[in-house]
Amino acid sequence: MDVLSDILRTVQVEGSLYFRTAFSPPWGVIVPPYKNVSRYHLVVRGSCFVYIEGFEKPLRLEKGDLILITNGTEHRLCYSVDTECLTLDEVLDKSGFDGKGALVWGEDDPGETTSLVCGHFAFESERGKLLLNALPPFIHVPNTEILHYGWLDSATKFITHEAFKRELGSDAVINRLAEIIFIQTIRTFAKSNGHTQNLFAALIDPQISQVLEQMHRRPERAWTVDGLARTAGMSRTILSERMRDVLGISPMAYLTQWRMELAHEALTRGRDGIPEISEAVGYQSLSAFTRAFKKHFGRGPGAVRRAGQTV
């Protein structure tokens, strides 16, 4: 399994559909912040503007555009740049939306209706920081780019069909398709944004990616910086400098983070005992593993195991 697939597996993405909209002008909605989610909006008809917290200028979304707003950032969707916006709760209340059909809101020309398919991707609250911290505030996939990827064009059309037909099982189909779109969008972003200093830059660096692959393939091995450097034909000094330049952390710090992700996943999904999990992620000393785990997550492996059993 490649490094990105390995990381995405531990993140445990879960898609959820909110609604499809039928907004007629003037309309504007403030979507509040929310932890551990990335929200998505697919423009099915019409166009709109989106203001994302932390950015002064709005982004215009056209028919067929897809936007992922990561890390639960607050944002505003509106018909025009000067439209007054209400909170999402106010819109839901005033529209009388009961969870069925479209969320209808607005006043004037129904011929200018903006239809969106809106939802979110939820993440396990403690895992996935390696990936989630590397994501930008938003990823905009314009319709012109979607058309270049047959898988994305087909998936967005299928989601649109299911959102409007609302047949038996539609929510399940939409949510599974949305999860695939999230993964594919991340893959595309990783390929085209490796110039930044983050995980994605590391994944397309020929030598650093070899080192990460070895860590992921054999996390239980007693790795040293020298040993990792040899796998990529580098000196330990050059590897340490490159890792800090590209990822901002040392090779051993990355290894520790990945081991902790694996341990957390095993505690919440598997049945192995804590000593077995400790050994599987490279710790011969249970006390050393417990200290590292608690430092990383703020609570011990026993607490995580118990919490997972009550879900």
KEKE-3310 file (N, C-alpha, C; in steps of 0.2 Angstrom, whole numbers, plus 5000, padded with zeros to 4 digits):
npx = (5004:5003:5010:5001:4988:4989:4989:4976:4968:4969:4964:4950:4938:4921:4907:4893:4878:4870:4860:4851:4850:4838:4840:4834:4837:4836:4849:4858:4870:4877:4888:4892:4907:4915:4921:4933:4928:4927:4919:4908:4903:4894:4891:4876:4867:4866:4875:4887:4894:4908:4913:4927:4933:4946:4951:4950:4945:4931:4927:4921:4909:4905:4893:4894:4906:4916:4919:4930:4930:4940:4944:4933:4931:4923:4911:4904:4890:4883:4872:4876:4890:4886:4875:4864:4868:4861:4862:4865:4856:4845:4841:4836:4826:4817:4814:4807:4812:4811:4819:4817:4817:4821:4831:4823:4825:4824:4818:4815:4817:4814:4820:4833:4838:4849:4856:4863:4873:4876:4887:4896:4913:4917:4930:4939:4941:4954:4964:4973:4980:4992:4988:4977:4983:4990:4982:4976:4966:4955:4950:4948:4939:4937:4924:4930:4941:4936:4930:4941:4944:4938:4933:4929:4920:4910:4906:4902:4891:4883:4881:4873:4862:4857:4854:4843:4834:4831:4829:4826:4839:4847:4854:4865:4872:4876:4884:4894:4900:4904:4914:4923:4926:4932:4944:4949:4951:4960:4971:4973:4976:4988:4997:4998:5002:5015:5025:5024:5028:5025:5016:5012:5022:5032:5028:5029:5043:5057:5067:5063:5050:5053:5059:5048:5040:5046:5046:5032:5029:5036:5034:5037:5050:5066:5071:5084:5091:5102:5099:5087:5091:5100:5091:5087:5098:5105:5114:5114:5114:5110:5097:5090:5091:5084:5071:5067:5066:5056:5046:5046:5049:5059:5066:5064:5054:5043:5042:5038:5025:5018:5018:5010:4998:4995:4994:4983:4973:4973:4969:4956:4949:4953:4957:4968:4979:4985:4999:5003:5000:5009:5021:5019:5020:5033:5038:5047:5047:5033:5030:5037:5030:5018:5020:5024:5012:5003:5009:5007:4993:4987:4980:4980:4984:4975:4963:4959:4956:4945:4936:4933:4927:4914:4908)
npy = (4994:5011:5026:5038:5031:5023:5033:5039:5028:5027:5039:5038:5043:5049:5052:5063:5069:5085:5093:5097:5112:5125:5140:5156:5172:5187:5179:5173:5164:5160:5148:5140:5137:5121:5107:5095:5091:5092:5103:5101:5108:5107:5114:5113:5120:5136:5150:5156:5165:5163:5166:5164:5162:5171:5175:5189:5192:5186:5170:5165:5153:5142:5134:5116:5117:5112:5113:5111:5114:5115:5108:5113:5126:5142:5149:5159:5158:5165:5175:5187:5198:5208:5204:5202:5191:5177:5167:5149:5141:5151:5152:5138:5138:5149:5145:5133:5121:5103:5093:5085:5084:5098:5112:5126:5143:5161:5175:5181:5180:5164:5159:5161:5152:5145:5129:5118:5105:5099:5095:5085:5079:5069:5067:5055:5061:5062:5056:5057:5069:5070:5071:5080:5092:5096:5100:5114:5129:5128:5118:5121:5115:5118:5118:5116:5109:5097:5091:5086:5075:5059:5051:5060:5068:5059:5055:5066:5069:5058:5059:5071:5066:5057:5065:5073:5064:5056:5042:5026:5022:5033:5042:5034:5030:5043:5047:5038:5040:5053:5052:5045:5055:5064:5058:5056:5070:5074:5067:5072:5085:5083:5079:5091:5101:5100:5109:5115:5117:5103:5088:5083:5088:5080:5068:5068:5069:5061:5054:5057:5052:5038:5035:5038:5028:5016:5018:5016:5004:4995:4998:4993:4990:4993:5007:5018:5035:5033:5021:5023:5033:5026:5018:5027:5031:5041:5052:5053:5066:5074:5068:5072:5086:5088:5082:5091:5103:5100:5093:5099:5093:5081:5065:5055:5060:5060:5047:5043:5050:5043:5030:5032:5035:5023:5015:5021:5018:5004:5002:5007:5000:4987:4970:4967:4966:4979:4977:4970:4978:4989:4982:4980:4992:4996:4997:4990:4992:4993:5003:5014:5015:5019:5031:5039:5038:5045:5057:5061:5061:5065:5057:5041:5024:5015:5023:5027:5014:5010:5021:5018:5006:5010:5016)
npz = (5000:4996:5003:5004:5002:5014:5024:5022:5024:5038:5042:5041:5034:5033:5024:5023:5018:5018:5011:4996:4987:4983:4979:4977:4971:4981:4991:5004:5014:5030:5034:5049:5059:5061:5070:5065:5052:5034:5023:5009:4993:4979:4964:4955:4947:4941:4949:4961:4975:4986:5002:5012:5028:5034:5021:5011:4998:4988:4981:4965:4961:4948:4938:4940:4947:4961:4978:4992:5008:5020:5037:5044:5043:5045:5033:5020:5009:4994:4983:4977:4979:4988:4995:5009:5022:5031:5046:5044:5053:5054:5041:5039:5048:5045:5032:5034:5032:5032:5031:5020:5002:4993:5000:5000:4997:4997:4986:4974:4956:4950:4940:4941:4949:4961:4962:4974:4979:4995:5008:5021:5025:5038:5051:5061:5077:5083:5076:5060:5059:5052:5038:5038:5043:5033:5023:5013:5017:5008:4994:4977:4964:4948:4935:4923:4925:4931:4920:4914:4921:4920:4930:4940:4934:4931:4944:4950:4942:4945:4958:4958:4951:4960:4971:4966:4962:4974:4978:4985:4996:4992:5000:5005:4994:4989:4999:4999:4986:4988:4997:4989:4980:4988:4992:4979:4975:4984:4980:4967:4971:4978:4968:4961:4970:4976:4978:4990:5008:5015:5019:5006:4998:5002:4998:4984:4982:4977:4985:4998:4999:4997:5009:5018:5014:5018:5032:5033:5028:5037:5051:5063:5064:5071:5068:5063:5061:5052:5046:5039:5031:5022:5015:5005:4999:5005:5015:5033:5038:5027:5025:5036:5035:5023:5027:5037:5029:5020:5026:5039:5051:5060:5054:5064:5071:5063:5061:5074:5075:5065:5070:5081:5076:5070:5081:5088:5079:5079:5093:5093:5083:5082:5091:5097:5112:5122:5125:5113:5103:5106:5103:5090:5084:5085:5098:5111:5125:5135:5144:5138:5126:5131:5137:5126:5118:5126:5127:5114:5111:5123:5132:5139:5131:5136:5140:5127:5121:5130:5127:5114:5114:5119:5110)
capx = (5000:5007:5010:4995:4983:4990:4987:4969:4965:4969:4959:4943:4933:4914:4903:4887:4874:4866:4854:4852:4847:4835:4840:4833:4840:4843:4850:4865:4870:4883:4889:4896:4913:4913:4927:4934:4925:4928:4913:4909:4898:4894:4886:4873:4864:4867:4882:4887:4900:4909:4918:4930:4936:4953:4952:4947:4941:4927:4928:4915:4908:4900:4889:4899:4912:4916:4924:4931:4932:4943:4945:4927:4931:4917:4911:4897:4888:4878:4870:4880:4895:4883:4869:4864:4868:4858:4865:4861:4850:4840:4838:4833:4820:4813:4812:4802:4815:4810:4824:4815:4817:4826:4831:4821:4825:4825:4812:4813:4817:4815:4824:4840:4839:4855:4856:4869:4873:4880:4888:4903:4917:4919:4936:4940:4943:4961:4969:4973:4983:4997:4985:4973:4987:4994:4977:4975:4960:4950:4952:4942:4940:4933:4921:4934:4946:4932:4929:4948:4945:4932:4930:4926:4914:4905:4904:4898:4884:4879:4878:4867:4856:4854:4851:4837:4829:4829:4826:4828:4846:4851:4859:4870:4875:4879:4889:4900:4903:4907:4920:4928:4927:4936:4950:4952:4953:4966:4976:4975:4979:4995:5001:4999:5004:5021:5030:5023:5031:5020:5016:5011:5028:5036:5025:5032:5050:5059:5070:5059:5045:5056:5060:5042:5037:5050:5042:5025:5029:5039:5034:5039:5057:5070:5074:5088:5091:5106:5096:5082:5095:5102:5086:5086:5105:5107:5118:5109:5113:5106:5090:5088:5090:5078:5065:5065:5065:5050:5040:5046:5050:5064:5064:5061:5048:5038:5041:5034:5018:5015:5017:5005:4992:4993:4992:4976:4968:4972:4965:4949:4946:4955:4956:4974:4980:4990:5006:5004:5000:5015:5026:5018:5022:5040:5040:5048:5045:5026:5030:5039:5025:5012:5022:5024:5005:5000:5011:5004:4986:4984:4978:4984:4980:4969:4958:4957:4953:4939:4931:4932:4922:4908:4905)
capy = (5000:5017:5030:5042:5027:5021:5038:5040:5023:5028:5045:5036:5048:5047:5057:5064:5074:5089:5094:5100:5119:5129:5146:5161:5179:5187:5174:5172:5159:5159:5141:5141:5133:5114:5103:5088:5090:5096:5103:5102:5111:5105:5118:5109:5125:5143:5151:5160:5167:5160:5170:5159:5165:5172:5177:5195:5191:5180:5165:5164:5146:5142:5127:5111:5118:5108:5116:5107:5119:5110:5110:5116:5134:5146:5152:5162:5157:5171:5176:5192:5200:5213:5201:5201:5184:5174:5160:5143:5140:5155:5150:5132:5139:5153:5141:5128:5115:5098:5087:5082:5088:5104:5118:5132:5150:5167:5179:5184:5176:5157:5157:5161:5147:5141:5123:5116:5098:5101:5090:5086:5073:5069:5063:5053:5067:5062:5053:5060:5075:5071:5073:5086:5098:5098:5103:5121:5131:5126:5116:5123:5111:5121:5113:5114:5104:5091:5088:5082:5068:5056:5048:5065:5070:5054:5054:5072:5068:5053:5063:5076:5062:5054:5071:5075:5058:5054:5035:5022:5021:5038:5045:5030:5031:5050:5048:5034:5043:5059:5050:5044:5062:5067:5055:5058:5077:5075:5064:5077:5091:5081:5079:5097:5106:5097:5114:5118:5113:5099:5081:5082:5089:5074:5062:5068:5070:5054:5051:5057:5047:5031:5035:5037:5021:5011:5018:5014:4997:4991:5003:4989:4990:4997:5012:5024:5039:5030:5016:5026:5037:5021:5016:5031:5032:5048:5053:5055:5073:5076:5066:5076:5093:5087:5081:5097:5108:5098:5092:5103:5089:5076:5058:5051:5063:5058:5040:5043:5052:5038:5024:5034:5035:5016:5012:5023:5014:4997:5002:5008:4995:4980:4967:4965:4969:4985:4975:4967:4984:4992:4979:4980:4999:4997:4998:4984:4994:4995:5010:5019:5016:5022:5038:5042:5039:5050:5064:5063:5061:5068:5052:5035:5019:5012:5027:5027:5008:5010:5025:5015:5001:5012:5019)
capz = (5000:4995:5009:5004:5004:5020:5028:5021:5028:5046:5044:5042:5031:5032:5020:5025:5014:5021:5007:4990:4988:4977:4981:4972:4973:4984:4996:5007:5020:5034:5037:5055:5059:5064:5071:5062:5046:5028:5020:5001:4989:4972:4960:4950:4943:4943:4951:4968:4978:4993:5006:5017:5034:5033:5015:5009:4992:4987:4975:4962:4959:4942:4937:4939:4951:4967:4983:4998:5013:5025:5044:5047:5042:5043:5026:5017:5002:4993:4976:4975:4984:4993:4998:5016:5024:5037:5048:5042:5057:5053:5035:5040:5052:5041:5026:5036:5029:5036:5029:5014:4996:4992:5004:4996:5000:4992:4985:4967:4950:4951:4934:4942:4955:4962:4965:4976:4983:5001:5014:5024:5027:5045:5052:5068:5080:5086:5071:5054:5059:5046:5032:5039:5044:5027:5018:5013:5019:5003:4987:4972:4958:4943:4931:4917:4927:4932:4914:4912:4925:4919:4936:4944:4930:4932:4951:4952:4939:4948:4965:4956:4949:4966:4975:4964:4962:4980:4978:4991:4997:4989:5004:5006:4987:4988:5004:4997:4981:4990:5000:4984:4977:4993:4991:4972:4975:4988:4976:4962:4974:4980:4962:4958:4975:4979:4980:4997:5013:5019:5017:4999:4995:5004:4994:4977:4982:4975:4990:5005:4998:4998:5017:5021:5012:5022:5038:5033:5027:5042:5057:5069:5064:5075:5063:5065:5055:5047:5042:5035:5025:5018:5010:4999:4996:5007:5022:5039:5038:5021:5026:5042:5033:5018:5030:5040:5024:5016:5031:5045:5056:5059:5052:5069:5074:5058:5063:5080:5073:5061:5075:5086:5072:5069:5088:5089:5075:5082:5099:5092:5078:5083:5097:5100:5118:5122:5124:5107:5099:5107:5099:5082:5081:5086:5105:5115:5131:5136:5147:5134:5122:5135:5138:5119:5116:5131:5125:5107:5111:5129:5136:5138:5127:5140:5139:5120:5120:5133:5124:5108:5116:5121:5104)
cpx = (5004:5005:5003:4989:4983:4987:4979:4965:4964:4964:4952:4938:4926:4910:4896:4883:4870:4859:4856:4848:4843:4834:4839:4835:4834:4843:4857:4865:4876:4883:4894:4902:4911:4920:4927:4930:4928:4921:4914:4902:4899:4889:4883:4869:4865:4875:4881:4894:4901:4915:4921:4934:4943:4955:4947:4942:4937:4929:4921:4915:4903:4897:4895:4905:4911:4921:4924:4933:4934:4943:4939:4927:4924:4917:4904:4896:4883:4878:4875:4885:4892:4876:4870:4864:4864:4862:4861:4855:4844:4837:4834:4826:4815:4810:4807:4805:4814:4814:4822:4815:4822:4825:4829:4821:4827:4818:4810:4813:4818:4820:4831:4842:4846:4854:4863:4868:4878:4881:4894:4906:4919:4925:4936:4944:4951:4966:4969:4977:4989:4994:4981:4977:4990:4989:4977:4968:4954:4953:4946:4944:4935:4930:4925:4939:4942:4931:4936:4948:4938:4929:4926:4920:4908:4902:4900:4891:4880:4876:4872:4861:4853:4851:4844:4832:4826:4826:4829:4836:4850:4856:4866:4875:4879:4885:4895:4903:4906:4914:4925:4930:4933:4943:4953:4954:4959:4972:4978:4978:4987:4999:5003:5002:5010:5026:5030:5027:5026:5021:5016:5018:5033:5034:5028:5039:5053:5062:5066:5054:5047:5057:5053:5039:5040:5047:5035:5025:5032:5039:5037:5047:5061:5074:5078:5088:5096:5103:5091:5086:5097:5097:5085:5093:5107:5111:5113:5108:5109:5098:5087:5086:5084:5071:5062:5063:5058:5044:5040:5047:5056:5062:5061:5055:5042:5036:5036:5026:5015:5013:5011:4998:4990:4991:4985:4971:4967:4968:4958:4945:4948:4954:4962:4975:4985:4997:5008:5004:5006:5021:5026:5020:5029:5043:5041:5047:5038:5026:5032:5034:5019:5014:5022:5017:5002:5002:5008:4997:4983:4981:4981:4980:4974:4963:4955:4953:4946:4934:4929:4926:4915:4904:4900)
cpy = (5006:5022:5034:5037:5024:5026:5039:5034:5024:5034:5043:5041:5045:5053:5057:5070:5078:5090:5096:5107:5121:5136:5151:5168:5183:5182:5174:5168:5159:5152:5142:5136:5126:5110:5097:5086:5094:5097:5104:5105:5110:5110:5114:5114:5132:5145:5155:5162:5164:5164:5165:5163:5165:5175:5183:5194:5185:5176:5164:5156:5146:5135:5122:5112:5114:5112:5112:5113:5115:5113:5113:5123:5137:5149:5155:5160:5162:5172:5181:5195:5205:5210:5200:5193:5182:5168:5154:5141:5144:5153:5143:5133:5143:5149:5135:5121:5109:5092:5084:5086:5093:5109:5124:5138:5155:5170:5180:5179:5169:5155:5158:5157:5144:5135:5120:5109:5100:5096:5091:5079:5074:5065:5061:5059:5067:5060:5058:5067:5076:5073:5080:5093:5100:5101:5110:5122:5128:5123:5117:5119:5114:5116:5111:5109:5097:5087:5084:5076:5065:5053:5054:5068:5066:5054:5060:5072:5063:5056:5067:5072:5060:5059:5073:5070:5056:5047:5032:5021:5027:5041:5041:5030:5038:5050:5044:5037:5049:5057:5048:5050:5065:5065:5056:5065:5078:5072:5069:5083:5089:5081:5086:5103:5103:5103:5117:5114:5109:5092:5079:5083:5083:5068:5062:5069:5063:5051:5051:5052:5040:5030:5034:5030:5016:5012:5015:5006:4993:4996:5000:4989:4995:5002:5016:5029:5037:5025:5018:5030:5032:5019:5020:5034:5039:5047:5055:5062:5076:5074:5071:5083:5093:5087:5087:5103:5106:5097:5096:5099:5084:5069:5054:5054:5061:5051:5039:5045:5046:5032:5026:5033:5027:5013:5014:5019:5007:4997:5003:5003:4988:4977:4965:4969:4975:4983:4973:4973:4988:4989:4980:4987:5001:4998:4992:4985:4996:5002:5016:5021:5020:5030:5042:5043:5044:5057:5066:5064:5064:5064:5046:5030:5016:5016:5027:5020:5008:5015:5022:5009:5003:5015:5015)
cpz = (5000:5002:5009:5006:5011:5025:5028:5024:5035:5047:5045:5040:5031:5030:5023:5021:5019:5017:5000:4990:4982:4980:4976:4975:4976:4990:4998:5014:5023:5037:5043:5055:5063:5064:5067:5056:5040:5024:5012:4999:4982:4968:4954:4945:4945:4945:4958:4970:4985:4996:5012:5022:5033:5026:5013:5003:4991:4981:4972:4960:4953:4942:4936:4943:4958:4972:4989:5003:5019:5032:5047:5047:5041:5036:5025:5010:5000:4985:4973:4981:4989:4996:5005:5017:5030:5039:5045:5046:5056:5046:5035:5044:5048:5035:5027:5033:5034:5035:5023:5008:4997:4998:5000:5000:4995:4991:4978:4961:4951:4945:4935:4948:4955:4966:4968:4980:4989:5006:5017:5024:5034:5046:5059:5071:5082:5080:5065:5053:5053:5040:5033:5040:5038:5022:5019:5015:5015:4997:4982:4966:4953:4938:4925:4919:4929:4926:4911:4916:4924:4925:4940:4941:4931:4939:4952:4948:4942:4955:4963:4954:4955:4971:4973:4964:4969:4981:4984:4991:4994:4993:5005:4999:4987:4993:5002:4991:4983:4994:4995:4981:4982:4992:4984:4972:4979:4984:4971:4965:4976:4974:4960:4963:4979:4981:4987:5002:5017:5017:5010:4995:4996:4999:4987:4977:4982:4981:4997:5004:4999:5006:5020:5020:5016:5029:5039:5032:5033:5048:5063:5070:5068:5071:5067:5059:5050:5043:5037:5029:5020:5013:5004:4997:4998:5013:5027:5039:5033:5022:5031:5039:5028:5022:5034:5035:5021:5021:5037:5051:5055:5057:5058:5072:5069:5060:5069:5079:5070:5066:5079:5082:5071:5076:5089:5085:5077:5088:5098:5087:5079:5090:5100:5107:5117:5121:5117:5102:5100:5103:5092:5079:5083:5093:5109:5123:5132:5139:5143:5129:5125:5135:5131:5117:5120:5129:5118:5108:5118:5133:5134:5133:5130:5139:5132:5119:5124:5129:5117:5109:5118:5115:5100)
residu = (MET:ASP:VAL:LEU:SER:ASP:ILE:LEU:ARG:THR:VAL:GLN:VAL:GLU:GLY:SER:LEU:TYR:PHE:ARG:THR:ALA:PHE:SER:PRO:PRO:TRP:GLY:VAL:ILE:VAL:PRO:PRO:TYR:LYS:ASN:VAL:SER:ARG:TYR:HIS:LEU:VAL:VAL:ARG:GLY:SER:CYS:PHE:VAL:TYR:ILE:GLU:GLY:PHE:GLU:LYS:PRO:LEU:ARG:LEU:GLU:LYS:GLY:ASP:LEU:ILE:LEU:ILE:THR:ASN:GLY:THR:GLU:HIS:ARG:LEU:CYS:TYR:SER:VAL:ASP:THR:GLU:CYS:LEU:THR:LEU:ASP:GLU:VAL:LEU:ASP:LYS:SER:GLY:PHE:ASP:GLY:LYS:GLY:ALA:LEU:VAL:TRP:GLY:GLU:ASP:ASP:PRO:GLY:GLU:THR:THR:SER:LEU:VAL:CYS:GLY:HIS:PHE:ALA:PHE:GLU:SER:GLU:ARG:GLY:LYS:LEU:LEU:LEU:ASN:ALA:LEU:PRO:PRO:PHE:ILE:HIS:VAL:PRO:ASN:THR:GLU:ILE:LEU:HIS:TYR:GLY:TRP:LEU:ASP:SER:ALA:THR:LYS:PHE:ILE:THR:HIS:GLU:ALA:PHE:LYS:ARG:GLU:LEU:GLY:SER:ASP:ALA:VAL:ILE:ASN:ARG:LEU:ALA:GLU:ILE:ILE:PHE:ILE:GLN:THR:ILE:ARG:THR:PHE:ALA:LYS:SER:ASN:GLY:HIS:THR:GLN:ASN:LEU:PHE:ALA:ALA:LEU:ILE:ASP:PRO:GLN:ILE:SER:GLN:VAL:LEU:GLU:GLN:MET:HIS:ARG:ARG:PRO:GLU:ARG:ALA:TRP:THR:VAL:ASP:GLY:LEU:ALA:ARG:THR:ALA:GLY:MET:SER:ARG:THR:ILE:LEU:SER:GLU:ARG:MET:ARG:ASP:VAL:LEU:GLY:ILE:SER:PRO:MET:ALA:TYR:LEU:THR:GLN:TRP:ARG:MET:GLU:LEU:ALA:HIS:GLU:ALA:LEU:THR:ARG:GLY:ARG:ASP:GLY:ILE:PRO:GLU:ILE:SER:GLU:ALA:VAL:GLY:TYR:GLN:SER:LEU:SER:ALA:PHE:THR:ARG:ALA:PHE:LYS:LYS:HIS:PHE:GLY:ARG:GLY:PRO:GLY:ALA:VAL:ARG:ARG:ALA:GLY:GLN:THR:VAL)
# end
